[in-house]
Amino acid sequence: RFSRPSMGVFSRAKAATSTTSTTEESAPPSSSPPVLPPGSLFGRPPPRPPLRNPGWRERVAEHTGMSFAAGLASGAGYALYTERLDFAPAIAAVAGNVTLVGCSFACAKEATRLVRQKDDWVNSFTGGGIVGSACATAWRGRPYSPAGALAFGAVAGGTHFLFDPSNTEWLCKVAGFRSITKPDGEVDWVTPQWFPIRRVSDDELEVNEIEFQMRVAAVLDGRVDATEAERVRAEYRARREREKARRAGKARGEEK
């Protein structure tokens, strides 16, 4: 005989609970990082614009034409130096080689400029290195390729760096030139001590003029000998001629 158990205090039925919520609350956090879509960690990079190198055709054509002209002149000089009677083959050989080297350098330089999107001495160094490596390999063999690349690259990159207008001020300061600002705001340069041509500043020019006026006064007062007086008169006449020429040139410029 079976009897139904009594529902006492300790035998009360458990209330129905959701196992899903309990499992989510009691589950420890996952140690693996969540899977992120590509580019969501640092943000999607903006689309890169297409590479542009405007004017590369004109620059390559200009370099090639200059190389051809230099090749013609070099070929003629080579034919005269070797005393060859057949000028045409010698000139053609030298001009063809120089033109090929110049055109290759221009193409390599423009390609580097296209990739870097900058115009500086690095492009010339890269172009010179590529052409120098090829020339050294063709003329002296593969072991001379690094030396040719370094030599041609240094010449091309150094020439570009020296003649770049953006580096003029820095090079002048390294060489010892000093920039001064005049009262009217104009910037002028003062030559260093080692420079063969010395530029006189405005203050020095004023001091020289005062000294010359004092020498003229000494001549008029008879306080100098005949030799010094004649020297002062010659300097005075030369100054008058320069002043007339300066005024005439200024008047012509104003008429134009």
Salt bridges, closest charged atoms under 4 A:
GLU110 OE2 - ARG59 NE 2.87
ASP119 OD2 - ARG113 NH1 3.77
ASP120 OD1 - ARG116 NH1 2.73
ASP120 OD2 - LYS118 NZ 3.83
GLU169 OE2 - LYS173 NZ 3.55
ASP188 OD2 - LYS182 NZ 3.62
ASP188 OD1 - ARG199 NH1 2.84
GLU204 OE2 - ARG198 NH2 2.65
GLU209 OE1 - ARG239 NH1 2.70
ASP221 OD2 - ARG223 NH2 3.40
GLU228 OE2 - ARG215 NH2 3.52
GLU228 OE1 - ARG231 NH1 2.42
GLU230 OE1 - ARG233 NH1 3.83
GLU230 OE2 - ARG237 NH2 3.49
GLU235 OE1 - ARG215 NH1 3.18
GLU235 OE2 - ARG239 NH2 3.27
GLU243 OE2 - ARG246 NH2 2.46
GLU243 OE2 - ARG247 NE 3.11
